[in-house]
C-alpha cells in the first residue's frame, strides 16, 4: 500500500521503500533542452565609438562585424537609425546557442537626435507583434522567438552622468525590454572616477524613475559565496567595461587586453573592469531569468494590451451594427466574424 503521509515518490512494499522514478524528470528536461538548443537575442545601443562591436565580439569570442563599413563624419550627419541583425550559432560542450545580436547604427550620431529611439522601440514592438500573430495562429509548433531579451545600453564615460538622450531612450524602452546600463571605455577613467560615475548614474536612474533590469533576490538556501557574488553584481551597475580582441603579453602570460605606453589593461581582470561580471551575468547566471522576465512581464503586458484593444473594438463594432430584431444565432455569427476581422486589422495596421 502507498504511504500518503510525507509522500515523496516512494512506495512501501514489504517494509522496503521503492522509488517510482520521477526524480529523473529534471534529467529528461535537461536532455530535451540540450537537444533542442537555446536562443538568446541581445540588443546593443549607444552612440558610435563607445566600443559596442568590440565588446560583443569579446563577450562571445566571435567576429560578428567583419563586413562592417565605417561611415565618415559627413555620412553620419545624414544617417538615420538602422536596425541590423547578426545571428551566429555557438556550440560549447555539446550545448548549442543561437545568438542574435541586434545593433542600432546611427543612434545618437545625428545633429538632431529627437526621438531617434523610436525606431528601436518600434522594432521591439514588431517582434512582440510577430510572436503574438504566430501564437494566435493555427500552426504553433515551431514558433520562431525573435523577442529582444536584453538591451545593453552604452553610456559615454565623458561628461557628468546621464545625458538627456540617455534618459529619453531608457524611459521610452524600460517597459518593453530588460535594460542593462554599461559604462563604456572604462579604461579612460581612474578607479576613483569610475566609482563616482557609477554612483552618479545610479542616482540619476532612480531620480528619473528609470526601470532597469532588476536582479532576482537569492533564495534563502543559496550558499554564502553565491549570495556574495549576486550582491557584487548588483553593486556593479552600471558595468564599467573594456573590450578588446587583441592578445597581448602580460607578466609572461598571453591575455586579451589593451597595450598602453604606461602598461596593459586586461579585459578579463576584475581589478581592471567589470567585463567578467557582465559576461557571467549574461551567460552563466541570468540568461534564463532575462528570458523569463521578457516572456512573463514585457510580452504579457503587450499581449494584454492587444487583447484589451481588440475587445473594445469588437464591442464598439457590435453595438454599432447590431439591431434589436436579430436573433441570437445571427448575433453570435456576427460577433465571431467581427472578432476575426478586427484581430486581423489590429495586427495588420498596428492600431494597438
N, C-alpha and C positions, 0 to 999 in steps of 0.2 A: 504494500500500500504506500502511496505517496505521502510524505510528510508535508503538511500545509504550513506549519509554523516555521518561520525562518527559511522558507523555500528559496534555494539558490541553485537550481538546476540539478539537484541531487535526488535520486530515487533510492529508497531503502528496500533492499531485498535480502531477507535472511540476516538482518542486523548489519549488513555491509552497505556502504554508500557507493553508488554508481553514478557517474556523470553522464548526462544526456548528450552533451557535446556542443551546446550553442555558445560556449565560451570561445569557440573558434570563429565566431561571426566577425570580429574585427579583422582577423586574418583574411577572411573571404572578401571583405570590403576593400582591404589593402590590395589584394591581388587584382581585383576587378579595376580599381582605380589606376594602378600601375599599368595594367594592360590598355586601358582607355587613354591614359595620358592626361596631362593637365594643361590648362591655358591661363594666360595672365596678360592683361592689357594695361600698359603703363603709359601715361601721358607726361611729356616734359614741356614746360612752358617757362618763358622768361625771355628777356631781350637777348639779342645776338652778342656773342663774345663772352658769355658767362661760363662756358665750358660744359654745356648740356650734352653735346655729342660725345665729348671725351669721357664724361662721367658714365654715360650709358655703356659705352664700349668697355670701360674699366670694370663696371659692375658685373657684366655678363661675359667678359672675356671673348668678345666677338667684335667684328668690324661691320657695323650696320650702315655706315655713312661713306663707304669707299667711292661711291659715284656722286657725291655731293658737289654742287657747284657754288662757290662763294661769290656773292654779289659785291660790286663796288658801291661806293657811297651814293652815287647818283641813282643807281638802280634801286637801292634800299629806300630812297626817299619816296618813290612812287609805288613800291611793293605793297600789296595788301597781305593780310594774314592768310596763309595757306594751312591746310591740314594734310600732312603726309603720313603714310603708314609704312612701317618696316616690320616684316614678320620673319622670324627665324626659329627653326626647330633646334632645341638644345637637348642633349641627352647626357645624363650623369648617373653612373652606376645602375643602368637599366631603366631609369625613370626619365620619361620624355616630357619636355615642357615646350609648348607652343607659345613663344613670347612675341607679343605685338607692341611695338613702340609707336606711339602717336606723337609726332612732332608738330610744332607750330611756328615754322619760319616766318619772319616778318612781324612777329608780335613785338610791339613796343619800339619798332625801329623807325616809324614814320614821324614826320614833323607834327602831324595832328593824330593823336592816338585815341581820340574819342570813340568809345565803345569798340575798341579793337578786340575786346574779349568776346564780342557777340558771336563771331563765327566759331569760337571754341565751345561756347555754351550750346550753340545750335548743333554742333557735331555730337556732343554728349547726348542731347535730346533725340537726335536722329537714331543713335544706337539703341536707346530705350524704345523708341517707336518701332524699330525693326524687330526687336525682340518681342515686343507686345503683339505685333502682327503675327509673327511666327508662332507664338504661344497660343494665340487665339485661332490659328488655322486648323485645318483638318489633319495635316501630317506634322506631328510634333516630335517625331522620333529623333531626328538629327538636327536639332536647332543649333545654329552657329551663334555662340555668345561673343559679341564684339563690344559689350558694355565696358566702359572705362573703369577699371578697378582702383586706380590710384593716379593722382596728379602730383608730380614733383614740381613745385613752383620755385624757381630760382630767383633769389633776392640779391641785388648788387651789394658788394662789400663796401662800396663807396657811398658817402652820404651819412645821414644820421638816423637810420632806421628805415621804415617803410616809406615808399613814395606814394603819391595819390593813385598812380596806376596799379601798384601792388594791392592797395586796399580795395579799389574798384573790382579788380579781377577776382580776388579771393571772395569778396562779398557776393559777386554775381554767380559764383560756382560752388560755394560751400555747401549748398543743399542738393547739389547734383552729383558730387564726386568727393572722394576722400582726398583732401589736400594735405600734402606733407611739405612744409616750407624748408627750403635749402638755402643756406648762406654760402654763396658761390665764391670760388677762388680765395679760400681761407688763408692761403699762403701769402696774401698781400697784407695780412693783419698780424699784429703781435698777439700772443696768448691773452694779454690783458684786454686788448681791443676786441678780440673775439668774445670774451666773457661779457664785456659791456654791451656789445652789439646784440648778442643773444638776449640779454635781459631787456634791452630796449624794444626789440622786435616782439618778444613775448608780451610785454606790457602793452604795446600798441595793438596786437592781435586781440587782447582782452578788451581794451578800450573801445575798439571799433566793432565789437561783437562778432568777430570772425570765428566760424566754427571749423577749426582744422581737425584732422583725424585724431580721435582720442584712443589712446592705447587702453585695451581692456584691463580691468583690475585682475591681479593674480588671485588664483584660488587659495584658500587657507591651507590646503595640504601641499602646496608647492614648497620645494626646498629653499633655504635661505639664499643660496647662490643665484637661483633663478629670479627670486624677488629683487635681489640687488641689481642684477643685470636689467631687469624690467624698469627699475627706478632710474638707472643710469640712462636708459633710452629716453624716458620721459623728460629727464633733466637736460638732454642733449638738443631738444627742439629749440630753434631750427638747427638741423645738422650742418655743421661747418665742414665743407668737403673740399678735397683737391682731387682732380682727375689726371691720370697720366697713363699712356700706353707705351711709354718708353722704359726699357730696363736699364738701370744704372748700377754701378758697383758701390756698395757702402759697407765699410768695415769688413771687407773680404767676402761679402755676400752680394748676390745679384738680386736687386729688388726693383719693383716698379716705383718710379719717383721722378722728381724734377731736380735737375742739377743747376745750382746757382753758384756764383763766384764765392759766396760765403759758406756753402755747404749743400747738403742734399735734403730735400723734403721727401719723406717716404709716404706713399699713398696708404699703405696698409699698416702704418704705425699709429696706434691710438693716441700716442703723445703728440702727434703732429696734426691729426684731423679726425673727423668722425666717420670717415669712409667705411671702416669695418662695421661700425654700429649701424649705419644706414643699410649696408648690404645684408647684415644679419637680420635686421628688421624686415626688409623687403622679401628676402628669400627664405630664411631659416625659421623665423619665429612668427611673423604676422601676415604672410601672404594669404593664407586661408581666411584670416579674420577680415582682411581688406575686401576679399571677395564676398564674404558673408554680409558685411555692412552694406556693400553695394547692392546685393540682392534683397536683403531684408529691410533696409531703410530707404536708400535713394531710389531704387527701382520701384519698391512698393508704394512710395509716395507718388511717383509718376503714374503708376498703374491706377491707383485710387483716384487720382485727379482725372485721368482719362475716363474711367467708368462713370464718375460723377457727372462730368461734362456731357457724355453721351446720354446718360439717363435723363438729365434736364432737357436736352434737345428732343428726345423721343417723347417725353411728357408734353412738352410745348407743342410739338407737331400733332400729337394725338388730340390734344384739346382744340387745336385749330381746325382739324379735319373731321373729327368725329361728330356725327349728328345724332340726335335723340332716337331716330327711327331705326338705326342699325341694330340688328340682332347680335347676340353675344358672339356667335361664330365669326361673323364678318369683322367685328371689332378686334377679335383675337388675331385674325389673319393680318389685319392692318397694322396691329402693334408689332407683330413679328417682322413684317416687311419693312416697317419704319426703323426698327432696331438695326436690321441688316444694312439698310440704306444709309443710315446716319453713322453707323460704325465705319463703313467704307469712306464716307465723306469726311468724317472727323480725321481719320488717319491719313487720307489722301491729301486733304487741304491743310492739315496741321492746325485746325482751329482750336485744338486742345492745348 
